[in-house]
Structure formats: C-alpha cells, structure tokens
C-alpha cells in the first residue's frame, strides 16, 4: 500500500466510485477487483493512492478520513478560541 499520490491510471477497467468523503475530498473506488482512493489533482484530473486489496486500501482511507476530521476539529477549536478572545476584549 502506498501513501503516494500518483496520477490516476485507468488500466482500461471500469471505475466504480462508491463513497465520497466529507467535503468531497476523497473518493473510494473499485476497479478491476482492486480498491483505491481518488482525489482531485491541483493540476486537473485525478490522483490515486492505496490501490490494492480491500483491507490495505481501506486502512489508508480510514487514516485519510481521520486526518481530515482532525483538521475540521482544529479549525473549529481555533474559531471557538478566537470568538472567546473577541468576547473577552469587548
Ligand atoms: Zn470535511
């Protein structure tokens, strides 16, 4: 399982996207009996990571989802802190 993002390769098989993460950041897909994670590339098109068997690919998916949730959490905490600060100043 790779954590590397590389340009998405179709391998000529039909791609099925079955799940989209929070904010549409990642997509869980299946192709030719293998699972992979997709995300939009900054230069256009898609990048893929974790292509492999379900267990390995899903472990990476869970990791990415967790990281993304943490970002939301940190941002929410920062917003809350700045609101409290403003209230204390006022
Ligand atoms: Zn999100």
PDB file of the backbone (N, CA, C, O) and the ligand in Angstrom, with CONECT records:
HET     ZN  A 101       1
ATOM      1  N   UNK A   1       0.845  -1.202   0.000  1.00  0.00           N
ATOM      2  CA  UNK A   1       0.000   0.000   0.000  1.00  0.00           C
ATOM      3  C   UNK A   1       0.879   1.250   0.000  1.00  0.00           C
ATOM      4  O   UNK A   1       1.798   1.383   0.807  1.00  0.00           O
ATOM      5  N   UNK A   2       0.583   2.135  -0.897  1.00  0.00           N
ATOM      6  CA  UNK A   2       1.379   3.359  -0.950  1.00  0.00           C
ATOM      7  C   UNK A   2       0.589   4.544  -0.440  1.00  0.00           C
ATOM      8  O   UNK A   2      -0.627   4.638  -0.608  1.00  0.00           O
ATOM      9  N   UNK A   3       1.299   5.416   0.168  1.00  0.00           N
ATOM     10  CA  UNK A   3       0.702   6.642   0.655  1.00  0.00           C
ATOM     11  C   UNK A   3       0.919   7.733  -0.393  1.00  0.00           C
ATOM     12  O   UNK A   3       0.433   8.857  -0.267  1.00  0.00           O
ATOM     13  N   UNK A   4       1.666   7.358  -1.427  1.00  0.00           N
ATOM     14  CA  UNK A   4       1.976   8.291  -2.502  1.00  0.00           C
ATOM     15  C   UNK A   4       0.767   8.566  -3.364  1.00  0.00           C
ATOM     16  O   UNK A   4      -0.002   7.663  -3.693  1.00  0.00           O
ATOM     17  N   UNK A   5       0.615   9.792  -3.716  1.00  0.00           N
ATOM     18  CA  UNK A   5      -0.416  10.139  -4.685  1.00  0.00           C
ATOM     19  C   UNK A   5       0.252  10.166  -6.046  1.00  0.00           C
ATOM     20  O   UNK A   5       1.283  10.808  -6.244  1.00  0.00           O
ATOM     21  N   UNK A   6      -0.356   9.462  -6.964  1.00  0.00           N
ATOM     22  CA  UNK A   6       0.174   9.459  -8.316  1.00  0.00           C
ATOM     23  C   UNK A   6      -0.974   9.660  -9.289  1.00  0.00           C
ATOM     24  O   UNK A   6      -2.136   9.435  -8.950  1.00  0.00           O
ATOM     25  N   UNK A   7      -0.640  10.086 -10.505  1.00  0.00           N
ATOM     26  CA  UNK A   7      -1.718  10.312 -11.469  1.00  0.00           C
ATOM     27  C   UNK A   7      -2.574   9.059 -11.623  1.00  0.00           C
ATOM     28  O   UNK A   7      -2.056   7.947 -11.727  1.00  0.00           O
ATOM     29  N   UNK A   8      -3.867   9.252 -11.636  1.00  0.00           N
ATOM     30  CA  UNK A   8      -4.785   8.132 -11.772  1.00  0.00           C
ATOM     31  C   UNK A   8      -4.602   7.429 -13.113  1.00  0.00           C
ATOM     32  O   UNK A   8      -4.534   8.066 -14.164  1.00  0.00           O
ATOM     33  N   UNK A   9      -4.523   6.100 -13.052  1.00  0.00           N
ATOM     34  CA  UNK A   9      -4.411   5.299 -14.274  1.00  0.00           C
ATOM     35  C   UNK A   9      -5.636   4.412 -14.402  1.00  0.00           C
ATOM     36  O   UNK A   9      -6.023   3.727 -13.455  1.00  0.00           O
ATOM     37  N   UNK A  10      -6.235   4.431 -15.569  1.00  0.00           N
ATOM     38  CA  UNK A  10      -7.497   3.695 -15.713  1.00  0.00           C
ATOM     39  C   UNK A  10      -7.296   2.194 -15.900  1.00  0.00           C
ATOM     40  O   UNK A  10      -8.199   1.429 -15.562  1.00  0.00           O
ATOM     41  N   UNK A  11      -6.197   1.749 -16.401  1.00  0.00           N
ATOM     42  CA  UNK A  11      -5.930   0.327 -16.634  1.00  0.00           C
ATOM     43  C   UNK A  11      -6.995  -0.305 -17.521  1.00  0.00           C
ATOM     44  O   UNK A  11      -7.085  -1.528 -17.621  1.00  0.00           O
ATOM     45  N   UNK A  12      -7.790   0.526 -18.154  1.00  0.00           N
ATOM     46  CA  UNK A  12      -8.797   0.016 -19.079  1.00  0.00           C
ATOM     47  C   UNK A  12     -10.011  -0.625 -18.437  1.00  0.00           C
ATOM     48  O   UNK A  12     -10.904  -1.095 -19.142  1.00  0.00           O
ATOM     49  N   UNK A  13     -10.062  -0.654 -17.102  1.00  0.00           N
ATOM     50  CA  UNK A  13     -11.214  -1.253 -16.433  1.00  0.00           C
ATOM     51  C   UNK A  13     -12.203  -0.189 -15.985  1.00  0.00           C
ATOM     52  O   UNK A  13     -11.845   0.973 -15.789  1.00  0.00           O
ATOM     53  N   UNK A  14     -13.432  -0.602 -15.829  1.00  0.00           N
ATOM     54  CA  UNK A  14     -14.468   0.311 -15.389  1.00  0.00           C
ATOM     55  C   UNK A  14     -14.229   0.705 -13.930  1.00  0.00           C
ATOM     56  O   UNK A  14     -13.957  -0.137 -13.076  1.00  0.00           O
ATOM     57  N   UNK A  15     -14.338   1.989 -13.677  1.00  0.00           N
ATOM     58  CA  UNK A  15     -14.135   2.507 -12.326  1.00  0.00           C
ATOM     59  C   UNK A  15     -15.486   2.741 -11.667  1.00  0.00           C
ATOM     60  O   UNK A  15     -16.380   3.361 -12.244  1.00  0.00           O
ATOM     61  N   UNK A  16     -15.615   2.234 -10.450  1.00  0.00           N
ATOM     62  CA  UNK A  16     -16.853   2.467  -9.702  1.00  0.00           C
ATOM     63  C   UNK A  16     -16.534   3.234  -8.429  1.00  0.00           C
ATOM     64  O   UNK A  16     -15.796   2.743  -7.574  1.00  0.00           O
ATOM     65  N   UNK A  17     -17.083   4.434  -8.300  1.00  0.00           N
ATOM     66  CA  UNK A  17     -16.912   5.214  -7.083  1.00  0.00           C
ATOM     67  C   UNK A  17     -18.112   4.945  -6.197  1.00  0.00           C
ATOM     68  O   UNK A  17     -19.251   5.186  -6.598  1.00  0.00           O
ATOM     69  N   UNK A  18     -17.863   4.443  -4.989  1.00  0.00           N
ATOM     70  CA  UNK A  18     -18.986   4.055  -4.142  1.00  0.00           C
ATOM     71  C   UNK A  18     -19.139   4.921  -2.898  1.00  0.00           C
ATOM     72  O   UNK A  18     -20.144   4.830  -2.193  1.00  0.00           O
ATOM     73  N   UNK A  19     -18.146   5.757  -2.630  1.00  0.00           N
ATOM     74  CA  UNK A  19     -18.218   6.560  -1.413  1.00  0.00           C
ATOM     75  C   UNK A  19     -17.452   7.855  -1.614  1.00  0.00           C
ATOM     76  O   UNK A  19     -16.405   7.872  -2.260  1.00  0.00           O
ATOM     77  N   UNK A  20     -17.977   8.936  -1.059  1.00  0.00           N
ATOM     78  CA  UNK A  20     -17.283  10.213  -1.125  1.00  0.00           C
ATOM     79  C   UNK A  20     -17.108  10.724   0.289  1.00  0.00           C
ATOM     80  O   UNK A  20     -18.040  10.688   1.092  1.00  0.00           O
ATOM     81  N   UNK A  21     -15.915  11.198   0.590  1.00  0.00           N
ATOM     82  CA  UNK A  21     -15.649  11.628   1.962  1.00  0.00           C
ATOM     83  C   UNK A  21     -16.210  13.018   2.224  1.00  0.00           C
ATOM     84  O   UNK A  21     -16.702  13.697   1.323  1.00  0.00           O
ATOM     85  N   UNK A  22     -16.120  13.413   3.481  1.00  0.00           N
ATOM     86  CA  UNK A  22     -16.501  14.746   3.928  1.00  0.00           C
ATOM     87  C   UNK A  22     -15.856  15.795   3.027  1.00  0.00           C
ATOM     88  O   UNK A  22     -14.677  15.680   2.692  1.00  0.00           O
ATOM     89  N   UNK A  23     -16.621  16.823   2.628  1.00  0.00           N
ATOM     90  CA  UNK A  23     -16.143  17.910   1.757  1.00  0.00           C
ATOM     91  C   UNK A  23     -15.830  17.411   0.336  1.00  0.00           C
ATOM     92  O   UNK A  23     -15.328  18.178  -0.486  1.00  0.00           O
ATOM     93  N   UNK A  24     -16.113  16.169   0.047  1.00  0.00           N
ATOM     94  CA  UNK A  24     -15.810  15.629  -1.279  1.00  0.00           C
ATOM     95  C   UNK A  24     -14.322  15.529  -1.551  1.00  0.00           C
ATOM     96  O   UNK A  24     -13.891  15.501  -2.704  1.00  0.00           O
ATOM     97  N   UNK A  25     -13.543  15.477  -0.487  1.00  0.00           N
ATOM     98  CA  UNK A  25     -12.094  15.488  -0.649  1.00  0.00           C
ATOM     99  C   UNK A  25     -11.560  14.197  -1.268  1.00  0.00           C
ATOM    100  O   UNK A  25     -10.722  14.234  -2.168  1.00  0.00           O
ATOM    101  N   UNK A  26     -12.046  13.067  -0.786  1.00  0.00           N
ATOM    102  CA  UNK A  26     -11.567  11.776  -1.295  1.00  0.00           C
ATOM    103  C   UNK A  26     -12.723  10.947  -1.830  1.00  0.00           C
ATOM    104  O   UNK A  26     -13.869  11.091  -1.405  1.00  0.00           O
ATOM    105  N   UNK A  27     -12.394  10.088  -2.761  1.00  0.00           N
ATOM    106  CA  UNK A  27     -13.396   9.176  -3.265  1.00  0.00           C
ATOM    107  C   UNK A  27     -12.888   7.744  -3.180  1.00  0.00           C
ATOM    108  O   UNK A  27     -11.751   7.442  -3.542  1.00  0.00           O
ATOM    109  N   UNK A  28     -13.748   6.886  -2.698  1.00  0.00           N
ATOM    110  CA  UNK A  28     -13.446   5.470  -2.527  1.00  0.00           C
ATOM    111  C   UNK A  28     -13.921   4.764  -3.787  1.00  0.00           C
ATOM    112  O   UNK A  28     -15.094   4.846  -4.150  1.00  0.00           O
ATOM    113  N   UNK A  29     -13.014   4.078  -4.443  1.00  0.00           N
ATOM    114  CA  UNK A  29     -13.377   3.482  -5.720  1.00  0.00           C
ATOM    115  C   UNK A  29     -12.863   2.056  -5.842  1.00  0.00           C
ATOM    116  O   UNK A  29     -11.963   1.622  -5.123  1.00  0.00           O
ATOM    117  N   UNK A  30     -13.463   1.361  -6.766  1.00  0.00           N
ATOM    118  CA  UNK A  30     -13.113  -0.016  -7.053  1.00  0.00           C
ATOM    119  C   UNK A  30     -12.903  -0.134  -8.557  1.00  0.00           C
ATOM    120  O   UNK A  30     -13.670   0.403  -9.357  1.00  0.00           O
ATOM    121  N   UNK A  31     -11.852  -0.845  -8.916  1.00  0.00           N
ATOM    122  CA  UNK A  31     -11.563  -1.027 -10.334  1.00  0.00           C
ATOM    123  C   UNK A  31     -10.840  -2.348 -10.557  1.00  0.00           C
ATOM    124  O   UNK A  31      -9.797  -2.609  -9.959  1.00  0.00           O
ATOM    125  N   UNK A  32     -11.392  -3.149 -11.400  1.00  0.00           N
ATOM    126  CA  UNK A  32     -10.775  -4.428 -11.736  1.00  0.00           C
ATOM    127  C   UNK A  32     -10.478  -5.292 -10.518  1.00  0.00           C
ATOM    128  O   UNK A  32      -9.461  -5.985 -10.478  1.00  0.00           O
ATOM    129  N   UNK A  33     -11.375  -5.253  -9.511  1.00  0.00           N
ATOM    130  CA  UNK A  33     -11.196  -6.070  -8.313  1.00  0.00           C
ATOM    131  C   UNK A  33     -10.249  -5.480  -7.285  1.00  0.00           C
ATOM    132  O   UNK A  33     -10.019  -6.085  -6.238  1.00  0.00           O
ATOM    133  N   UNK A  34      -9.695  -4.301  -7.570  1.00  0.00           N
ATOM    134  CA  UNK A  34      -8.828  -3.631  -6.600  1.00  0.00           C
ATOM    135  C   UNK A  34      -9.510  -2.359  -6.121  1.00  0.00           C
ATOM    136  O   UNK A  34     -10.355  -1.782  -6.805  1.00  0.00           O
ATOM    137  N   UNK A  35      -9.118  -1.946  -4.931  1.00  0.00           N
ATOM    138  CA  UNK A  35      -9.694  -0.744  -4.347  1.00  0.00           C
ATOM    139  C   UNK A  35      -8.663   0.371  -4.361  1.00  0.00           C
ATOM    140  O   UNK A  35      -7.461   0.117  -4.288  1.00  0.00           O
ATOM    141  N   UNK A  36      -9.132   1.587  -4.453  1.00  0.00           N
ATOM    142  CA  UNK A  36      -8.220   2.728  -4.472  1.00  0.00           C
ATOM    143  C   UNK A  36      -8.924   3.985  -3.988  1.00  0.00           C
ATOM    144  O   UNK A  36     -10.150   4.039  -3.896  1.00  0.00           O
ATOM    145  N   UNK A  37      -8.126   4.984  -3.684  1.00  0.00           N
ATOM    146  CA  UNK A  37      -8.650   6.252  -3.219  1.00  0.00           C
ATOM    147  C   UNK A  37      -8.283   7.312  -4.246  1.00  0.00           C
ATOM    148  O   UNK A  37      -7.154   7.367  -4.733  1.00  0.00           O
ATOM    149  N   UNK A  38      -9.249   8.141  -4.559  1.00  0.00           N
ATOM    150  CA  UNK A  38      -9.019   9.191  -5.545  1.00  0.00           C
ATOM    151  C   UNK A  38      -9.177  10.555  -4.904  1.00  0.00           C
ATOM    152  O   UNK A  38      -9.939  10.729  -3.953  1.00  0.00           O
ATOM    153  N   UNK A  39      -8.453  11.510  -5.432  1.00  0.00           N
ATOM    154  CA  UNK A  39      -8.680  12.899  -5.048  1.00  0.00           C
ATOM    155  C   UNK A  39      -8.401  13.757  -6.273  1.00  0.00           C
ATOM    156  O   UNK A  39      -7.699  13.339  -7.193  1.00  0.00           O
ATOM    157  N   UNK A  40      -8.958  14.954  -6.273  1.00  0.00           N
ATOM    158  CA  UNK A  40      -8.706  15.862  -7.385  1.00  0.00           C
ATOM    159  C   UNK A  40      -7.265  16.316  -7.328  1.00  0.00           C
ATOM    160  O   UNK A  40      -6.727  16.599  -6.257  1.00  0.00           O
ATOM    161  N   UNK A  41      -6.654  16.382  -8.483  1.00  0.00           N
ATOM    162  CA  UNK A  41      -5.284  16.873  -8.555  1.00  0.00           C
ATOM    163  C   UNK A  41      -5.317  18.384  -8.727  1.00  0.00           C
ATOM    164  O   UNK A  41      -6.226  18.916  -9.365  1.00  0.00           O
ATOM    165  N   UNK A  42      -4.342  19.072  -8.169  1.00  0.00           N
ATOM    166  CA  UNK A  42      -4.296  20.530  -8.303  1.00  0.00           C
ATOM    167  C   UNK A  42      -4.069  20.944  -9.748  1.00  0.00           C
ATOM    168  O   UNK A  42      -4.433  22.051 -10.144  1.00  0.00           O
ATOM    169  N   UNK A  43      -3.474  20.066 -10.530  1.00  0.00           N
ATOM    170  CA  UNK A  43      -3.230  20.406 -11.932  1.00  0.00           C
ATOM    171  C   UNK A  43      -4.333  19.870 -12.851  1.00  0.00           C
ATOM    172  O   UNK A  43      -4.204  19.896 -14.075  1.00  0.00           O
ATOM    173  N   UNK A  44      -5.408  19.388 -12.246  1.00  0.00           N
ATOM    174  CA  UNK A  44      -6.533  18.865 -13.030  1.00  0.00           C
ATOM    175  C   UNK A  44      -6.502  17.354 -13.072  1.00  0.00           C
ATOM    176  O   UNK A  44      -5.446  16.739 -12.920  1.00  0.00           O
ATOM    177  N   UNK A  45      -7.638  16.770 -13.273  1.00  0.00           N
ATOM    178  CA  UNK A  45      -7.732  15.317 -13.301  1.00  0.00           C
ATOM    179  C   UNK A  45      -7.715  14.739 -11.892  1.00  0.00           C
ATOM    180  O   UNK A  45      -8.012  15.431 -10.918  1.00  0.00           O
ATOM    181  N   UNK A  46      -7.365  13.469 -11.799  1.00  0.00           N
ATOM    182  CA  UNK A  46      -7.387  12.780 -10.521  1.00  0.00           C
ATOM    183  C   UNK A  46      -6.024  12.204 -10.155  1.00  0.00           C
ATOM    184  O   UNK A  46      -5.193  11.911 -11.014  1.00  0.00           O
ATOM    185  N   UNK A  47      -5.831  12.056  -8.870  1.00  0.00           N
ATOM    186  CA  UNK A  47      -4.670  11.322  -8.356  1.00  0.00           C
ATOM    187  C   UNK A  47      -5.217  10.144  -7.573  1.00  0.00           C
ATOM    188  O   UNK A  47      -6.322  10.202  -7.035  1.00  0.00           O
ATOM    189  N   UNK A  48      -4.442   9.082  -7.513  1.00  0.00           N
ATOM    190  CA  UNK A  48      -4.873   7.894  -6.777  1.00  0.00           C
ATOM    191  C   UNK A  48      -3.826   7.474  -5.757  1.00  0.00           C
ATOM    192  O   UNK A  48      -2.642   7.788  -5.884  1.00  0.00           O
ATOM    193  N   UNK A  49      -4.289   6.765  -4.754  1.00  0.00           N
ATOM    194  CA  UNK A  49      -3.379   6.203  -3.753  1.00  0.00           C
ATOM    195  C   UNK A  49      -3.982   4.917  -3.224  1.00  0.00           C
ATOM    196  O   UNK A  49      -5.193   4.706  -3.283  1.00  0.00           O
ATOM    197  N   UNK A  50      -3.120   4.068  -2.710  1.00  0.00           N
ATOM    198  CA  UNK A  50      -3.551   2.869  -1.995  1.00  0.00           C
ATOM    199  C   UNK A  50      -4.108   1.741  -2.825  1.00  0.00           C
ATOM    200  O   UNK A  50      -4.689   0.806  -2.274  1.00  0.00           O
ATOM    201  N   UNK A  51      -3.951   1.796  -4.123  1.00  0.00           N
ATOM    202  CA  UNK A  51      -4.531   0.731  -4.959  1.00  0.00           C
ATOM    203  C   UNK A  51      -4.087  -0.642  -4.464  1.00  0.00           C
ATOM    204  O   UNK A  51      -2.892  -0.921  -4.364  1.00  0.00           O
ATOM    205  N   UNK A  52      -5.053  -1.484  -4.158  1.00  0.00           N
ATOM    206  CA  UNK A  52      -4.714  -2.814  -3.658  1.00  0.00           C
ATOM    207  C   UNK A  52      -5.934  -3.530  -3.130  1.00  0.00           C
ATOM    208  O   UNK A  52      -7.066  -3.239  -3.518  1.00  0.00           O
ATOM    209  N   UNK A  53      -5.685  -4.470  -2.239  1.00  0.00           N
ATOM    210  CA  UNK A  53      -6.784  -5.233  -1.682  1.00  0.00           C
ATOM    211  C   UNK A  53      -7.573  -4.365  -0.708  1.00  0.00           C
ATOM    212  O   UNK A  53      -7.087  -3.348  -0.211  1.00  0.00           O
ATOM    213  N   UNK A  54      -8.809  -4.800  -0.452  1.00  0.00           N
ATOM    214  CA  UNK A  54      -9.720  -4.013   0.367  1.00  0.00           C
ATOM    215  C   UNK A  54      -9.109  -3.584   1.700  1.00  0.00           C
ATOM    216  O   UNK A  54      -9.128  -2.406   2.057  1.00  0.00           O
ATOM    217  N   UNK A  55      -8.572  -4.556   2.422  1.00  0.00           N
ATOM    218  CA  UNK A  55      -8.063  -4.267   3.778  1.00  0.00           C
ATOM    219  C   UNK A  55      -7.027  -3.170   3.802  1.00  0.00           C
ATOM    220  O   UNK A  55      -7.109  -2.242   4.607  1.00  0.00           O
ATOM    221  N   UNK A  56      -6.048  -3.277   2.915  1.00  0.00           N
ATOM    222  CA  UNK A  56      -4.960  -2.284   2.878  1.00  0.00           C
ATOM    223  C   UNK A  56      -5.467  -0.918   2.419  1.00  0.00           C
ATOM    224  O   UNK A  56      -5.163   0.114   3.016  1.00  0.00           O
ATOM    225  N   UNK A  57      -6.240  -0.945   1.352  1.00  0.00           N
ATOM    226  CA  UNK A  57      -6.747   0.321   0.814  1.00  0.00           C
ATOM    227  C   UNK A  57      -7.659   1.002   1.832  1.00  0.00           C
ATOM    228  O   UNK A  57      -7.630   2.220   2.006  1.00  0.00           O
ATOM    229  N   UNK A  58      -8.475   0.170   2.502  1.00  0.00           N
ATOM    230  CA  UNK A  58      -9.427   0.726   3.464  1.00  0.00           C
ATOM    231  C   UNK A  58      -8.706   1.319   4.679  1.00  0.00           C
ATOM    232  O   UNK A  58      -9.171   2.298   5.262  1.00  0.00           O
ATOM    233  N   UNK A  59      -7.587   0.733   5.054  1.00  0.00           N
ATOM    234  CA  UNK A  59      -6.808   1.251   6.185  1.00  0.00           C
ATOM    235  C   UNK A  59      -6.298   2.656   5.854  1.00  0.00           C
ATOM    236  O   UNK A  59      -6.318   3.550   6.700  1.00  0.00           O
ATOM    237  N   UNK A  60      -5.845   2.836   4.619  1.00  0.00           N
ATOM    238  CA  UNK A  60      -5.377   4.156   4.196  1.00  0.00           C
ATOM    239  C   UNK A  60      -6.544   5.144   4.148  1.00  0.00           C
ATOM    240  O   UNK A  60      -6.415   6.294   4.568  1.00  0.00           O
ATOM    241  N   UNK A  61      -7.672   4.685   3.636  1.00  0.00           N
ATOM    242  CA  UNK A  61      -8.880   5.524   3.577  1.00  0.00           C
ATOM    243  C   UNK A  61      -9.236   6.011   4.980  1.00  0.00           C
ATOM    244  O   UNK A  61      -9.462   7.202   5.192  1.00  0.00           O
ATOM    245  N   UNK A  62      -9.284   5.089   5.930  1.00  0.00           N
ATOM    246  CA  UNK A  62      -9.629   5.446   7.314  1.00  0.00           C
ATOM    247  C   UNK A  62      -8.653   6.478   7.876  1.00  0.00           C
ATOM    248  O   UNK A  62      -9.050   7.409   8.576  1.00  0.00           O
ATOM    249  N   UNK A  63      -7.380   6.300   7.560  1.00  0.00           N
ATOM    250  CA  UNK A  63      -6.340   7.223   8.014  1.00  0.00           C
ATOM    251  C   UNK A  63      -6.573   8.632   7.447  1.00  0.00           C
ATOM    252  O   UNK A  63      -6.496   9.630   8.164  1.00  0.00           O
ATOM    253  N   UNK A  64      -6.855   8.679   6.158  1.00  0.00           N
ATOM    254  CA  UNK A  64      -7.075   9.967   5.490  1.00  0.00           C
ATOM    255  C   UNK A  64      -8.322  10.660   6.026  1.00  0.00           C
ATOM    256  O   UNK A  64      -8.336  11.875   6.222  1.00  0.00           O
ATOM    257  N   UNK A  65      -9.373   9.867   6.262  1.00  0.00           N
ATOM    258  CA  UNK A  65     -10.625  10.420   6.790  1.00  0.00           C
ATOM    259  C   UNK A  65     -10.387  10.975   8.195  1.00  0.00           C
ATOM    260  O   UNK A  65     -10.876  12.048   8.548  1.00  0.00           O
ATOM    261  N   UNK A  66      -9.633  10.228   8.978  1.00  0.00           N
ATOM    262  CA  UNK A  66      -9.329  10.650  10.340  1.00  0.00           C
ATOM    263  C   UNK A  66      -8.554  11.971  10.326  1.00  0.00           C
ATOM    264  O   UNK A  66      -8.875  12.898  11.070  1.00  0.00           O
ATOM    265  N   UNK A  67      -7.531  12.042   9.472  1.00  0.00           N
ATOM    266  CA  UNK A  67      -6.735  13.270   9.339  1.00  0.00           C
ATOM    267  C   UNK A  67      -7.606  14.454   8.946  1.00  0.00           C
ATOM    268  O   UNK A  67      -7.463  15.557   9.475  1.00  0.00           O
ATOM    269  N   UNK A  68      -8.503  14.203   8.017  1.00  0.00           N
ATOM    270  CA  UNK A  68      -9.388  15.272   7.542  1.00  0.00           C
ATOM    271  C   UNK A  68     -10.291  15.756   8.686  1.00  0.00           C
ATOM    272  O   UNK A  68     -10.483  16.958   8.868  1.00  0.00           O
ATOM    273  N   UNK A  69     -10.836  14.817   9.444  1.00  0.00           N
ATOM    274  CA  UNK A  69     -11.682  15.161  10.586  1.00  0.00           C
ATOM    275  C   UNK A  69     -10.915  15.990  11.608  1.00  0.00           C
ATOM    276  O   UNK A  69     -11.440  16.942  12.186  1.00  0.00           O
ATOM    277  N   UNK A  70      -9.661  15.605  11.815  1.00  0.00           N
ATOM    278  CA  UNK A  70      -8.816  16.337  12.767  1.00  0.00           C
ATOM    279  C   UNK A  70      -8.660  17.794  12.341  1.00  0.00           C
ATOM    280  O   UNK A  70      -8.683  18.703  13.171  1.00  0.00           O
ATOM    281  N   UNK A  71      -8.501  18.002  11.029  1.00  0.00           N
ATOM    282  CA  UNK A  71      -8.363  19.363  10.507  1.00  0.00           C
ATOM    283  C   UNK A  71      -9.612  20.176  10.820  1.00  0.00           C
ATOM    284  O   UNK A  71      -9.522  21.333  11.233  1.00  0.00           O
ATOM    285  N   UNK A  72     -10.780  19.565  10.621  1.00  0.00           N
ATOM    286  CA  UNK A  72     -12.040  20.255  10.931  1.00  0.00           C
ATOM    287  C   UNK A  72     -12.072  20.599  12.409  1.00  0.00           C
ATOM    288  O   UNK A  72     -12.455  21.700  12.805  1.00  0.00           O
ATOM    289  N   UNK A  73     -11.663  19.635  13.208  1.00  0.00           N
ATOM    290  CA  UNK A  73     -11.706  19.792  14.653  1.00  0.00           C
ATOM    291  C   UNK A  73     -10.804  20.954  15.089  1.00  0.00           C
ATOM    292  O   UNK A  73     -11.200  21.812  15.878  1.00  0.00           O
ATOM    293  N   UNK A  74      -9.566  20.950  14.543  1.00  0.00           N
ATOM    294  CA  UNK A  74      -8.619  22.022  14.893  1.00  0.00           C
ATOM    295  C   UNK A  74      -9.152  23.386  14.472  1.00  0.00           C
ATOM    296  O   UNK A  74      -9.033  24.365  15.207  1.00  0.00           O
ATOM    297  N   UNK A  75      -9.746  23.437  13.265  1.00  0.00           N
ATOM    298  CA  UNK A  75     -10.280  24.692  12.760  1.00  0.00           C
ATOM    299  C   UNK A  75     -11.427  25.174  13.645  1.00  0.00           C
ATOM    300  O   UNK A  75     -11.537  26.362  13.946  1.00  0.00           O
ATOM    301  N   UNK A  76     -12.272  24.244  14.051  1.00  0.00           N
ATOM    302  CA  UNK A  76     -13.412  24.591  14.902  1.00  0.00           C
ATOM    303  C   UNK A  76     -12.922  25.122  16.242  1.00  0.00           C
ATOM    304  O   UNK A  76     -13.471  26.085  16.777  1.00  0.00           O
ATOM    305  N   UNK A  77     -11.888  24.488  16.777  1.00  0.00           N
ATOM    306  CA  UNK A  77     -11.321  24.918  18.056  1.00  0.00           C
ATOM    307  C   UNK A  77     -10.705  26.311  17.932  1.00  0.00           C
ATOM    308  O   UNK A  77     -10.840  27.142  18.830  1.00  0.00           O
ATOM    309  N   UNK A  78     -10.027  26.553  16.808  1.00  0.00           N
ATOM    310  CA  UNK A  78      -9.395  27.853  16.579  1.00  0.00           C
ATOM    311  C   UNK A  78     -10.464  28.945  16.470  1.00  0.00           C
ATOM    312  O   UNK A  78     -10.294  30.047  16.992  1.00  0.00           O
ATOM    313  N   UNK A  79     -11.552  28.627  15.795  1.00  0.00           N
ATOM    314  CA  UNK A  79     -12.648  29.586  15.643  1.00  0.00           C
ATOM    315  C   UNK A  79     -13.265  29.897  16.994  1.00  0.00           C
ATOM    316  O   UNK A  79     -13.546  31.049  17.323  1.00  0.00           O
ATOM    317  N   UNK A  80     -13.465  28.848  17.763  1.00  0.00           N
ATOM    318  CA  UNK A  80     -14.043  28.994  19.097  1.00  0.00           C
ATOM    319  C   UNK A  80     -13.136  29.861  19.973  1.00  0.00           C
ATOM    320  O   UNK A  80     -13.606  30.739  20.697  1.00  0.00           O
ATOM    321  N   UNK A  81     -11.837  29.600  19.895  1.00  0.00           N
ATOM    322  CA  UNK A  81     -10.873  30.345  20.700  1.00  0.00           C
ATOM    323  C   UNK A  81     -10.884  31.823  20.316  1.00  0.00           C
ATOM    324  O   UNK A  81     -10.833  32.697  21.181  1.00  0.00           O
ATOM    325  N   UNK A  82     -10.951  32.093  19.015  1.00  0.00           N
ATOM    326  CA  UNK A  82     -10.916  33.499  18.583  1.00  0.00           C
ATOM    327  C   UNK A  82     -12.213  34.205  18.974  1.00  0.00           C
ATOM    328  O   UNK A  82     -12.206  35.404  19.253  1.00  0.00           O
ATOM    329  N   UNK A  83     -13.331  33.464  18.996  1.00  0.00           N
ATOM    330  CA  UNK A  83     -14.603  34.051  19.424  1.00  0.00           C
ATOM    331  C   UNK A  83     -14.541  34.416  20.901  1.00  0.00           C
ATOM    332  O   UNK A  83     -14.997  35.482  21.314  1.00  0.00           O
ATOM    333  N   UNK A  84     -13.973  33.516  21.681  1.00  0.00           N
ATOM    334  CA  UNK A  84     -13.850  33.752  23.128  1.00  0.00           C
ATOM    335  C   UNK A  84     -12.975  34.954  23.392  1.00  0.00           C
ATOM    336  O   UNK A  84     -13.250  35.776  24.267  1.00  0.00           O
ATOM    337  N   UNK A  85     -11.904  35.036  22.606  1.00  0.00           N
ATOM    338  CA  UNK A  85     -10.963  36.143  22.728  1.00  0.00           C
ATOM    339  C   UNK A  85     -11.665  37.464  22.449  1.00  0.00           C
ATOM    340  O   UNK A  85     -11.511  38.430  23.197  1.00  0.00           O
ATOM    341  N   UNK A  86     -12.435  37.498  21.371  1.00  0.00           N
ATOM    342  CA  UNK A  86     -13.148  38.723  20.996  1.00  0.00           C
ATOM    343  C   UNK A  86     -14.123  39.133  22.089  1.00  0.00           C
ATOM    344  O   UNK A  86     -14.289  40.314  22.394  1.00  0.00           O
ATOM    345  N   UNK A  87     -14.773  38.109  22.679  1.00  0.00           N
ATOM    346  CA  UNK A  87     -15.770  38.387  23.714  1.00  0.00           C
ATOM    347  C   UNK A  87     -15.090  38.966  24.957  1.00  0.00           C
ATOM    348  O   UNK A  87     -15.622  39.850  25.628  1.00  0.00           O
ATOM    349  N   UNK A  88     -13.907  38.441  25.238  1.00  0.00           N
ATOM    350  CA  UNK A  88     -13.184  38.938  26.405  1.00  0.00           C
ATOM    351  C   UNK A  88     -12.673  40.367  26.199  1.00  0.00           C
ATOM    352  O   UNK A  88     -12.580  41.157  27.139  1.00  0.00           O
ATOM    353  N   UNK A  89     -12.343  40.674  24.933  1.00  0.00           N
ATOM    354  CA  UNK A  89     -11.832  42.007  24.620  1.00  0.00           C
ATOM    355  C   UNK A  89     -12.962  43.036  24.660  1.00  0.00           C
ATOM    356  O   UNK A  89     -12.777  44.166  25.113  1.00  0.00           O
ATOM    357  N   UNK A  90     -14.132  42.623  24.177  1.00  0.00           N
ATOM    358  CA  UNK A  90     -15.276  43.567  24.085  1.00  0.00           C
ATOM    359  C   UNK A  90     -15.779  44.006  25.457  1.00  0.00           C
ATOM    360  O   UNK A  90     -16.725  44.789  25.547  1.00  0.00           O
TER     361      UNK A  90
HETATM  362 ZN    ZN A 101     -14.598  17.971   5.537  1.00  0.00          ZN
END
